[in-house]
């Protein structure tokens, strides 16, 4: 946020300098306004230099933070990869358990079937025969 604010201020100062230089070209050197515009131009150039130095300083201070953040990012990515692998292994175990459970259940005969766990075959809905269209 601070960098973007300073960047905008830098752009405004550059435009102000350009406008002042254009006005100076159209003003006679003997007029009082010429002297005032020269002073304003000098102040603006000094302010621009200060803003550019602040931007440079902030960017150089941010460099170590970027390295730290990239290190944290890599560590987080490694953790995510480890969790994905662990999730895959757990899913495989769940599939194995479900397959084992489904093999040990008794399925009632007929169109509708459900494993005999909590539902009896009398509770299963029998489907009507499929009518083929003409």
Secondary structure, DSSP 8 states (H G I E B T S, - for coil): -HHHHHHHHHHHHHHHHHHHHHHHHHS-TTSHHHHHHHHHHHHHHHHHHHHHHHHHHHHHHHHHHHHHHHHHHHHHHHHHHHHHHHHHHHHHHHHHHHHHHHHHS-B-SSSS--BTTT--GGGS----------
